[in-house]
């Protein structure tokens, strides 16, 4: 098992992270994280894949899809604001230029072509999920409810304030035994420090994954920039230590004809959802909006 991939392990000459189905050992999901500048651009042929382009810590980008250019505002960092994003069609040529900073291209193997679509930050749906110390922000980018014009790909962001946990209760979507949903999933982590706009090299967190058959029971220390690949099993919780907020970018895709992000809770912990009704949400959520960090 090699599901936890520390920061830098999946880097290439031109990317900070490069995951495709061959690297992950599965059929659908991928992600590339790269940096652009005034002198460094990024071009990708979307052969057999559709994509969701998300600025992470880059602003004032120029993005061209098949000779149509989309100016993108971006953001200073994942803890600073909700970003605009762009759906990139199967078969397109994508070029990202201008601006400076880190950008993610989330990908999925696809067969149906949908048009390119730009979504401004003001139209991205932000959800506060959970309660008490399990309160977190879910930024619904290309989810089935928030964006329907895609073939396989699902993308969201989760921000967890320091001292809280996410991915809770533990859940899975692996198509095994009585769980009907089958989605591969990528977690790309950035761990902040206090009020940092983006990740910090001192940041650490924890993540737990375990399979139905008991063959995997993995609790790992997550560092800023780590990747965790989840082909199967329950995952949760992700834990953000006090003063070290946690961000993760989720990319999901699977064989179903209709995109879905449904899941199956661990039956031993499903009761937690009902218990949230008696708890107040953490007032630190939502953490960000299209206008920036939420002031309180």
Buried (B, 14 or more C-beta within 10 A) or exposed (E): EEBBBEBEEBBEEEBBBBBBBEEBEBBBBBBBBBBBEEEEBBEBEBEEBBBBBBBBBBBEBBBBBEEEEBEBBBBBBBBBBBBBBBBBBBBBBBBBBBBBBBBBBBBBBBEEEBEBBBBEBEEBBBBBBBBBBBBBBBBBBBBBEBBEEBBBBBBBBBBBBBBBBBBBBBBBBBBBEEBEBBBBBBBBBBBBBEEBBBBBEEBBBBBBBBBBEEEBEBEBEBBBBBBBBBBBBBBBBBBBBEEBBBBBBBBBBBEBEEBBBEBBBBEEBEEBBEEBEEEEBBEBBBBBBBEBBBEE
